[in-house]
């Protein structure tokens, strides 16, 4: 009687399905690749964020110098710095969104071990969205570094000409 009552409790079936150590190990193994990708995204975001902070600080210093009337030729740097700030900020935002979606992939992989609903299509779609966001973030970061390199080349040419 008591066993029948326990067997009829909701959630008991879920516990039985997930009690297999082998099944949990398989889910953990499946989630390792997305977890490593998440760690990689975090490292990339650290570089992007440091670059964004540097650019924002440089803009603030030039603006403060301009308010004091001592910015001079530094004002020529503002358009390129603002473009770099926009690109770096976009790169950070897109990379953050990719980190969020890869976290959703990891969660979906674990949920798929516990429910009967076929989640493969959702996992695949979320993975594709993650890759798209990551590629867009890296492309934006590439544009930021190209903008910085171009401005440095312009500055060096001007310096060599003696302008």
Phi and psi in degrees as GROMACS dihedral restraints (atoms count N, CA, C in turn):
[ dihedral_restraints ]
;  ai    aj    ak    al  type     phi  dphi    fc
    3     4     5     6     1   -66.2    20    10
    4     5     6     7     1   -38.1    20    10
    6     7     8     9     1   -64.7    20    10
    7     8     9    10     1   -38.6    20    10
    9    10    11    12     1   -64.2    20    10
   10    11    12    13     1   -39.7    20    10
   12    13    14    15     1   -64.3    20    10
   13    14    15    16     1   -44.6    20    10
   15    16    17    18     1   -64.3    20    10
   16    17    18    19     1   -38.3    20    10
   18    19    20    21     1   -67.0    20    10
   19    20    21    22     1   -26.5    20    10
   21    22    23    24     1   -86.5    20    10
   22    23    24    25     1    -5.5    20    10
   24    25    26    27     1   -65.3    20    10
   25    26    27    28     1   136.9    20    10
   27    28    29    30     1   -67.0    20    10
   28    29    30    31     1   143.3    20    10
   30    31    32    33     1    94.1    20    10
   31    32    33    34     1   -17.6    20    10
   33    34    35    36     1   -64.6    20    10
   34    35    36    37     1   -37.9    20    10
   36    37    38    39     1   -62.6    20    10
   37    38    39    40     1   -39.0    20    10
   39    40    41    42     1   -62.5    20    10
   40    41    42    43     1   -43.1    20    10
   42    43    44    45     1   -63.9    20    10
   43    44    45    46     1   -40.0    20    10
   45    46    47    48     1   -64.3    20    10
   46    47    48    49     1   -42.1    20    10
   48    49    50    51     1   -66.6    20    10
   49    50    51    52     1   -33.0    20    10
   51    52    53    54     1  -101.0    20    10
   52    53    54    55     1     2.5    20    10
   54    55    56    57     1   -75.8    20    10
   55    56    57    58     1   -12.5    20    10
   57    58    59    60     1   -72.7    20    10
   58    59    60    61     1   119.5    20    10
   60    61    62    63     1   -63.5    20    10
   61    62    63    64     1   -37.0    20    10
   63    64    65    66     1   -61.5    20    10
   64    65    66    67     1   -42.6    20    10
   66    67    68    69     1   -64.2    20    10
   67    68    69    70     1   -43.1    20    10
   69    70    71    72     1   -65.0    20    10
   70    71    72    73     1   -40.1    20    10
   72    73    74    75     1   -60.8    20    10
   73    74    75    76     1   -40.9    20    10
   75    76    77    78     1   -63.0    20    10
   76    77    78    79     1   -41.7    20    10
   78    79    80    81     1   -66.0    20    10
   79    80    81    82     1   -41.0    20    10
   81    82    83    84     1   -62.6    20    10
   82    83    84    85     1   -43.0    20    10
   84    85    86    87     1   -62.4    20    10
   85    86    87    88     1   -41.5    20    10
   87    88    89    90     1   -63.6    20    10
   88    89    90    91     1   -32.1    20    10
   90    91    92    93     1   -87.4    20    10
   91    92    93    94     1    -2.8    20    10
   93    94    95    96     1   -66.7    20    10
   94    95    96    97     1   -44.2    20    10
   96    97    98    99     1   -60.5    20    10
   97    98    99   100     1   -49.0    20    10
   99   100   101   102     1   -63.5    20    10
  100   101   102   103     1   -32.0    20    10
  102   103   104   105     1   -68.7    20    10
  103   104   105   106     1   -39.0    20    10
  105   106   107   108     1   -66.5    20    10
  106   107   108   109     1   -38.1    20    10
  108   109   110   111     1   -61.8    20    10
  109   110   111   112     1   -40.8    20    10
  111   112   113   114     1   -61.0    20    10
  112   113   114   115     1   -42.0    20    10
  114   115   116   117     1   -64.1    20    10
  115   116   117   118     1   -39.7    20    10
  117   118   119   120     1   -65.3    20    10
  118   119   120   121     1   -41.4    20    10
  120   121   122   123     1   -61.7    20    10
  121   122   123   124     1   -40.8    20    10
  123   124   125   126     1   -61.2    20    10
  124   125   126   127     1   -40.8    20    10
  126   127   128   129     1   -66.4    20    10
  127   128   129   130     1   -42.5    20    10
  129   130   131   132     1   -63.6    20    10
  130   131   132   133     1   -41.9    20    10
  132   133   134   135     1   -63.7    20    10
  133   134   135   136     1   -32.8    20    10
  135   136   137   138     1   -61.5    20    10
  136   137   138   139     1   -45.3    20    10
  138   139   140   141     1   -63.7    20    10
  139   140   141   142     1   -45.7    20    10
  141   142   143   144     1   -62.1    20    10
  142   143   144   145     1   -43.3    20    10
  144   145   146   147     1   -65.4    20    10
  145   146   147   148     1   -42.1    20    10
  147   148   149   150     1   -61.7    20    10
  148   149   150   151     1   -39.4    20    10
  150   151   152   153     1   -66.6    20    10
  151   152   153   154     1   -43.2    20    10
  153   154   155   156     1   -60.7    20    10
  154   155   156   157     1   -44.0    20    10
  156   157   158   159     1   -62.1    20    10
  157   158   159   160     1   -43.1    20    10
  159   160   161   162     1   -60.8    20    10
  160   161   162   163     1   -46.7    20    10
  162   163   164   165     1   -63.4    20    10
  163   164   165   166     1   -44.9    20    10
  165   166   167   168     1   -62.0    20    10
  166   167   168   169     1   -41.6    20    10
  168   169   170   171     1   -64.1    20    10
  169   170   171   172     1   -40.2    20    10
  171   172   173   174     1   -63.1    20    10
  172   173   174   175     1   -42.6    20    10
  174   175   176   177     1   -61.2    20    10
  175   176   177   178     1   -46.5    20    10
  177   178   179   180     1   -60.1    20    10
  178   179   180   181     1   -40.8    20    10
  180   181   182   183     1   -64.1    20    10
  181   182   183   184     1   -41.3    20    10
  183   184   185   186     1   -68.2    20    10
  184   185   186   187     1   -42.1    20    10
  186   187   188   189     1   -63.2    20    10
  187   188   189   190     1   -42.1    20    10
  189   190   191   192     1   -64.4    20    10
  190   191   192   193     1   -41.1    20    10
  192   193   194   195     1   -64.9    20    10
  193   194   195   196     1   -36.2    20    10
  195   196   197   198     1   -66.5    20    10
  196   197   198   199     1   -39.5    20    10
  198   199   200   201     1   -64.0    20    10
  199   200   201   202     1   -28.2    20    10
  201   202   203   204     1   -90.4    20    10
  202   203   204   205     1    -1.4    20    10
  204   205   206   207     1    76.3    20    10
  205   206   207   208     1    23.1    20    10
  207   208   209   210     1  -125.8    20    10
  208   209   210   211     1    21.0    20    10
  210   211   212   213     1   -77.5    20    10
  211   212   213   214     1   -40.7    20    10
  213   214   215   216     1    53.9    20    10
  214   215   216   217     1  -126.5    20    10
  216   217   218   219     1   -69.1    20    10
  217   218   219   220     1   -16.7    20    10
  219   220   221   222     1   -61.2    20    10
  220   221   222   223     1   -25.3    20    10
  222   223   224   225     1   -61.6    20    10
  223   224   225   226     1   -26.0    20    10
  225   226   227   228     1   -64.2    20    10
  226   227   228   229     1   -21.6    20    10
  228   229   230   231     1   -78.5    20    10
  229   230   231   232     1   -22.3    20    10
  231   232   233   234     1   -57.8    20    10
  232   233   234   235     1   -46.1    20    10
  234   235   236   237     1   -59.1    20    10
  235   236   237   238     1   -44.2    20    10
  237   238   239   240     1   -67.3    20    10
  238   239   240   241     1   -39.7    20    10
  240   241   242   243     1   -65.1    20    10
  241   242   243   244     1   -39.4    20    10
  243   244   245   246     1   -65.4    20    10
  244   245   246   247     1   -40.6    20    10
  246   247   248   249     1   -62.1    20    10
  247   248   249   250     1   -42.8    20    10
  249   250   251   252     1   -63.5    20    10
  250   251   252   253     1   -39.9    20    10
  252   253   254   255     1   -61.9    20    10
  253   254   255   256     1   -45.0    20    10
  255   256   257   258     1   -61.9    20    10
  256   257   258   259     1   -45.9    20    10
  258   259   260   261     1   -65.8    20    10
  259   260   261   262     1   -42.1    20    10
  261   262   263   264     1   -66.4    20    10
  262   263   264   265     1   -40.2    20    10
  264   265   266   267     1   -64.7    20    10
  265   266   267   268     1   -41.6    20    10
  267   268   269   270     1   -62.7    20    10
  268   269   270   271     1   -41.8    20    10
  270   271   272   273     1   -60.7    20    10
  271   272   273   274     1   -43.5    20    10
  273   274   275   276     1   -64.9    20    10
  274   275   276   277     1   -44.4    20    10
  276   277   278   279     1   -64.5    20    10
  277   278   279   280     1   -44.0    20    10
  279   280   281   282     1   -66.8    20    10
  280   281   282   283     1   -38.1    20    10
  282   283   284   285     1   -68.2    20    10
  283   284   285   286     1   -36.4    20    10
  285   286   287   288     1   -64.0    20    10
  286   287   288   289     1   -42.0    20    10
  288   289   290   291     1   -63.4    20    10
  289   290   291   292     1   -37.3    20    10
  291   292   293   294     1   -68.3    20    10
  292   293   294   295     1   -35.8    20    10
  294   295   296   297     1   -64.3    20    10
  295   296   297   298     1   -38.7    20    10
  297   298   299   300     1   -64.2    20    10
  298   299   300   301     1   -46.0    20    10
  300   301   302   303     1   -69.5    20    10
  301   302   303   304     1   -32.9    20    10
  303   304   305   306     1   -70.1    20    10
  304   305   306   307     1   -30.6    20    10
  306   307   308   309     1   -65.4    20    10
  307   308   309   310     1   -37.0    20    10
  309   310   311   312     1   -64.8    20    10
  310   311   312   313     1   -39.8    20    10
  312   313   314   315     1   -58.3    20    10
  313   314   315   316     1   -46.8    20    10
  315   316   317   318     1   -61.1    20    10
  316   317   318   319     1   -44.6    20    10
  318   319   320   321     1   -62.7    20    10
  319   320   321   322     1   -42.8    20    10
  321   322   323   324     1   -63.5    20    10
  322   323   324   325     1   -36.5    20    10
  324   325   326   327     1   -62.7    20    10
  325   326   327   328     1   -41.3    20    10
  327   328   329   330     1   -70.1    20    10
  328   329   330   331     1   -41.9    20    10
  330   331   332   333     1   -62.4    20    10
  331   332   333   334     1   -38.0    20    10
  333   334   335   336     1   -62.8    20    10
  334   335   336   337     1   -21.9    20    10
  336   337   338   339     1   -76.0    20    10
  337   338   339   340     1   -19.3    20    10
  339   340   341   342     1  -109.0    20    10
  340   341   342   343     1   -12.0    20    10
  342   343   344   345     1  -122.5    20    10
  343   344   345   346     1   159.8    20    10
  345   346   347   348     1   -87.0    20    10
  346   347   348   349     1   -15.6    20    10
  348   349   350   351     1   -61.6    20    10
  349   350   351   352     1   133.2    20    10
  351   352   353   354     1   -73.2    20    10
  352   353   354   355     1   112.3    20    10
  354   355   356   357     1  -106.5    20    10
  355   356   357   358     1     4.3    20    10
  357   358   359   360     1   -56.0    20    10
  358   359   360   361     1   -42.7    20    10
  360   361   362   363     1   -65.5    20    10
  361   362   363   364     1   -40.6    20    10
  363   364   365   366     1   -66.0    20    10
  364   365   366   367     1   -42.1    20    10
  366   367   368   369     1   -62.2    20    10
  367   368   369   370     1   -45.9    20    10
  369   370   371   372     1   -62.4    20    10
  370   371   372   373     1   -44.9    20    10
  372   373   374   375     1   -62.1    20    10
  373   374   375   376     1   -43.6    20    10
  375   376   377   378     1   -65.5    20    10
  376   377   378   379     1   -37.2    20    10
  378   379   380   381     1   -63.2    20    10
  379   380   381   382     1   -43.4    20    10
  381   382   383   384     1   -62.7    20    10
  382   383   384   385     1   -42.7    20    10
  384   385   386   387     1   -61.2    20    10
  385   386   387   388     1   -42.5    20    10
  387   388   389   390     1   -58.0    20    10
  388   389   390   391     1   -48.4    20    10
  390   391   392   393     1   -64.6    20    10
  391   392   393   394     1   -39.2    20    10
  393   394   395   396     1   -62.2    20    10
  394   395   396   397     1   -45.2    20    10
  396   397   398   399     1   -64.3    20    10
  397   398   399   400     1   -41.3    20    10
  399   400   401   402     1   -65.2    20    10
  400   401   402   403     1   -44.5    20    10
  402   403   404   405     1   -61.7    20    10
  403   404   405   406     1   -43.0    20    10
  405   406   407   408     1   -63.3    20    10
  406   407   408   409     1   -40.9    20    10
  408   409   410   411     1   -64.8    20    10
  409   410   411   412     1   -42.8    20    10
  411   412   413   414     1   -67.7    20    10
  412   413   414   415     1   -36.6    20    10
  414   415   416   417     1   -64.1    20    10
  415   416   417   418     1   -41.5    20    10
  417   418   419   420     1   -64.0    20    10
  418   419   420   421     1   -40.4    20    10
  420   421   422   423     1   -65.8    20    10
  421   422   423   424     1   -38.3    20    10
  423   424   425   426     1   -60.9    20    10
  424   425   426   427     1   -44.0    20    10
  426   427   428   429     1   -61.8    20    10
  427   428   429   430     1   -38.4    20    10
  429   430   431   432     1   -63.6    20    10
  430   431   432   433     1   -45.1    20    10
  432   433   434   435     1   -68.3    20    10
  433   434   435   436     1   -34.2    20    10
  435   436   437   438     1   -66.3    20    10
  436   437   438   439     1   -39.4    20    10
  438   439   440   441     1   -62.1    20    10
  439   440   441   442     1   -42.8    20    10
  441   442   443   444     1   -64.0    20    10
  442   443   444   445     1   -43.7    20    10
  444   445   446   447     1   -65.0    20    10
  445   446   447   448     1   -41.4    20    10
  447   448   449   450     1   -61.7    20    10
  448   449   450   451     1   -44.7    20    10
  450   451   452   453     1   -64.4    20    10
  451   452   453   454     1   -37.7    20    10
  453   454   455   456     1   -65.0    20    10
  454   455   456   457     1   -41.7    20    10
  456   457   458   459     1   -62.1    20    10
  457   458   459   460     1   -42.9    20    10
  459   460   461   462     1   -61.3    20    10
  460   461   462   463     1   -42.9    20    10
  462   463   464   465     1   -64.0    20    10
  463   464   465   466     1   -42.2    20    10
  465   466   467   468     1   -66.1    20    10
  466   467   468   469     1   -42.1    20    10
  468   469   470   471     1   -60.4    20    10
  469   470   471   472     1   -43.8    20    10
  471   472   473   474     1   -64.2    20    10
  472   473   474   475     1   -40.3    20    10
  474   475   476   477     1   -65.2    20    10
  475   476   477   478     1   -42.7    20    10
  477   478   479   480     1   -68.4    20    10
  478   479   480   481     1   -29.8    20    10
  480   481   482   483     1   -78.1    20    10
  481   482   483   484     1   -17.1    20    10
  483   484   485   486     1    85.2    20    10
  484   485   486   487     1    20.7    20    10
